[in-house]
Amino acid sequence: MNKTAILILAGAAAFTTACTFGPMWTKPEMPVPAEFRGNGIGGSSMAELPWQSVIRDSNLQNLLNDVFENNRSLESLSHNVDAARQYVTIARAPMFPWLGYSASTSKGMNQSGGAGVAQMGGVTTNPGSIAASASWEIDLWGKTRKGVESAEASAEEAQEQLNALRSSLLCQVSTGYLQLLMLDEQLRIARSSVESYRESLQLFQDQQSAGVADRLQTASAEAALAAAEAEIPSLEMQIAELENTLSALAGRMPGHIKRGGSLLGFANASTVSAGIPADVLARRPDIRSKEQAMRSANAEVGVAIASYFPSISLTGTAGVASADLRHAIHGHRTGWGIGASLTGPLFQAGQLKANELAKRDAFLAAKADYENTVLSAMSEISTTLIQRTKLRDIMRKQEAAVAAYQESVKLSKARYTQGLSSYYEVLNAQLLLFPAQKQLASYRYQYAACIPTLYTQLGGGWQ
């Protein structure tokens, strides 16, 4: 028995070193430009910095800490990552022998099963058996190893998806916070404009009563005031909605979001440096996730190919059995067995071939998905870099326009005081100033939002 078992086990060990079927995995090569469009190489990437060094607003940092600690989507995906890691253990288990046990007993008189019926005279017997078993499927064709590789890649893919979600939340919450600062500024402008329009309307009403102003001027002031008043609840509604959204992302009940500072202060607190495009492939978690998905699909092709070949299993049992369990402890009652089995397909109506082709198509789909993700990443980064450059020029022009409108309001008021013009000229100047101020706040928000957007697009924010 011992010699036979040793020979079989030695042969099994030799089998497990046999070749593995299916394509070998190699990291994909995706050609990328030497530098981003819209920006030179410019040294190291800002994505190498911890997010606290890029997001320097203390109120926003506190909000992001709550998000990373309490966000339910992060918690859910974290459990998915843990589950994916358990599947690696499940996939690896067939590489080792499986041990089991069995036991049975019964009691009866002159039983036809267990004790022989030849025992006459009303003899009561306790037939039974106790046995241990072992089985091992030899991974001759690499089917199990490819399955393990696929499971490991899937676990890595799940981890990268978790990293990508962290990065996405950082960008979403940061831009939402900056949008709140913009809405606060626009609300301040709207309230200021209401006061100015209210003063204008009162003046025109008084002049109309005195027969100095006409109805056109009064109607224009009424329209301007009503439009400005309508903006206030609209902005307040947007602020409350955005605060509730950010509260939910941070795992909080709906409530006020503490904030402070200015959009330009936020934008100018960080230095933008994109680095080189090749680094993005190794840093961005969404690209890394697609790479692992491709690796898993590649391993599944090997599993499909290995299914063409037979499975070889070793089995062994050892234990005791007796027609009367009371005597099973005697040496001559023991038993053992060892064997091997081979099973394989002969005709599957094209199932195996179709399965292989399906896995190959799945790999090609994953490859195309990976390449598309890389192209989209390069496009996003280039667009943000160009936007940031152009927004600087736009803001300068808009700031000049606001300054000119403010001068216009000042001069029109002076002319009115000197009796050189009617107050209608002041109203017209105000109608140009306040929308320009709100538009400037919008441009400043877009400019500040380039910081967290570019930081996450370059692959930062998930570490």
C-alpha positions, 0 to 999 in steps of 0.5 A, spaced: 500 500 500 505 504 501 509 503 495 503 504 491 501 510 494 508 513 494 508 512 486 502 515 485 503 521 489 510 522 485 507 521 479 502 527 481 507 531 483 510 531 476 504 532 473 503 539 476 509 541 473 506 540 466 505 546 461 499 551 462 494 552 456 492 559 454 495 565 452 500 568 457 499 575 460 503 581 458 501 588 461 498 591 455 502 597 451 498 603 449 502 608 446 501 615 449 504 622 447 510 625 450 506 631 453 499 633 454 496 637 449 495 644 452 501 643 457 508 641 457 511 636 461 513 641 467 516 636 472 513 631 477 505 630 477 501 634 482 497 627 483 503 624 487 502 629 492 497 627 498 490 630 497 491 634 503 496 638 500 492 639 494 485 641 497 488 646 502 481 648 505 480 646 512 473 646 512 473 642 505 478 637 508 473 636 514 468 634 509 472 629 505 474 626 511 467 624 513 466 622 506 472 617 506 470 615 513 462 614 512 460 614 505 455 608 504 457 607 497 465 606 499 463 601 505 459 597 500 464 597 495 469 595 500 465 589 502 465 587 495 473 587 495 473 583 501 468 578 498 473 578 491 479 576 495 475 570 498 474 568 491 481 567 490 481 562 496 476 558 493 479 558 486 486 556 489 482 550 494 482 545 488 490 545 488 490 541 495 488 535 497 481 535 500 480 531 506 473 528 509 470 523 513 464 518 514 461 514 519 455 510 519 452 505 524 445 501 525 442 496 530 438 490 528 436 483 528 439 478 523 439 485 518 440 484 511 444 490 510 450 490 514 451 484 518 449 477 514 443 474 515 446 467 516 447 469 523 440 466 526 437 465 532 435 472 533 442 475 534 442 483 535 448 486 531 451 493 530 453 494 523 457 500 522 463 503 519 468 509 520 472 512 514 477 518 512 477 519 505 482 524 501 481 526 494 486 530 489 484 533 482 491 534 479 492 540 475 495 537 469 493 542 464 493 549 468 485 549 469 486 551 476 492 555 476 488 559 470 482 560 475 486 562 480 489 568 476 483 570 474 480 570 481 486 574 483 485 579 477 478 580 479 480 581 486 485 587 484 480 589 479 475 590 485 480 594 489 482 599 483 474 600 483 474 602 490 480 606 489 476 609 483 470 611 487 474 614 492 478 619 487 471 620 484 468 622 491 474 627 492 472 630 485 465 630 486 465 633 493 470 638 492 467 641 486 460 641 490 463 645 495 466 650 490 459 650 487 457 652 494 462 658 494 460 660 487 452 660 489 454 664 496 457 669 492 451 670 487 446 670 492 450 676 495 450 679 488 443 678 488 441 681 494 445 687 493 442 688 486 435 687 490 436 693 494 439 697 488 433 696 484 428 697 490 431 704 491 431 705 483 423 703 483 422 708 489 425 714 486 421 713 479 415 712 483 416 718 487 418 722 480 412 719 477 407 721 482 411 728 481 410 728 474 417 728 472 418 720 470 414 716 465 411 710 466 416 706 462 422 708 467 417 705 473 416 699 469 423 697 467 425 698 475 419 694 477 421 688 472 428 689 474 426 688 482 422 682 480 427 679 476 432 680 482 427 678 487 426 671 484 433 669 483 434 669 491 429 663 492 432 660 486 439 660 489 437 658 496 434 652 493 440 650 489 444 651 495 440 647 500 439 642 494 447 641 494 448 642 501 443 636 502 447 632 497 454 633 500 451 631 507 449 624 504 455 623 501 459 624 507 454 620 511 450 625 515 443 627 515 441 633 511 444 640 514 448 646 513 455 645 510 460 649 513 465 653 508 469 659 508 474 662 503 474 664 496 474 661 490 480 665 487 484 663 494 482 656 493 485 656 486 491 659 487 493 655 493 495 649 489 500 649 483 498 645 477 503 640 474 501 635 470 507 631 469 508 626 463 502 622 460 505 615 461 505 616 469 497 616 468 497 609 466 500 606 472 496 611 477 489 612 475 485 607 478 480 606 473 485 604 468 488 599 472 481 596 474 480 595 466 487 592 466 486 587 471 479 586 468 483 584 461 488 580 465 482 576 468 479 575 461 485 573 459 486 567 464 479 565 463 481 563 455 486 558 459 480 555 463 476 554 457 482 551 453 484 546 459 476 544 459 478 540 452 482 535 456 481 530 461 481 531 469 485 526 473 483 525 480 486 521 486 482 518 491 484 514 497 480 511 503 482 508 510 478 506 516 474 500 519 468 496 518 465 491 521 458 487 521 458 488 529 461 495 530 463 492 537 468 488 534 471 494 529 477 496 533 480 489 532 486 490 527 483 485 521 477 489 521 481 495 518 480 497 510 483 501 505 483 503 498 487 508 493 485 509 486 485 514 480 480 516 475 480 520 468 474 523 466 474 527 459 469 530 454 468 526 447 462 530 444 459 536 447 455 539 441 460 545 440 459 547 447 467 547 449 469 550 442 463 556 443 465 557 450 473 558 448 470 563 443 466 567 447 472 567 452 476 570 447 471 575 445 470 577 452 478 578 452 478 582 446 472 586 449 476 588 455 482 590 451 478 595 447 475 597 454 481 598 456 484 602 450 478 606 450 479 608 458 486 610 456 484 615 450 478 618 454 483 619 460 488 623 455 482 627 452 479 629 459 486 631 462 488 635 456 481 638 456 482 641 463 489 643 462 486 647 456 480 650 460 484 652 466 489 656 461 483 659 457 479 661 464 485 665 466 484 669 460 476 669 460 477 671 468 481 677 466 477 680 461 470 679 465 474 682 471 475 688 466 468 688 464 465 688 471 470 694 473 468 698 467 460 697 469 462 699 476 465 705 473 459 706 469 454 706 475 459 710 479 459 715 473 452 715 471 450 716 479 455 722 478 451 725 472 444 724 475 447 728 482 449 733 477 443 734 473 446 732 467 442 725 466 436 721 469 436 716 474 434 711 468 441 711 466 443 709 472 438 703 472 441 701 465 448 701 468 446 697 474 442 692 469 449 691 466 453 690 472 449 685 476 449 679 471 456 681 469 458 680 477 454 673 477 458 671 471 465 672 474 463 668 480 461 662 475 468 663 471 471 663 478 468 657 480 470 653 473 477 656 474 477 653 481 474 647 480 480 645 475 484 643 481 480 637 484 478 635 477 485 635 474 488 632 480 483 626 480 484 625 472 491 625 473 490 619 478 491 622 485 486 622 491 485 615 492 491 613 496 
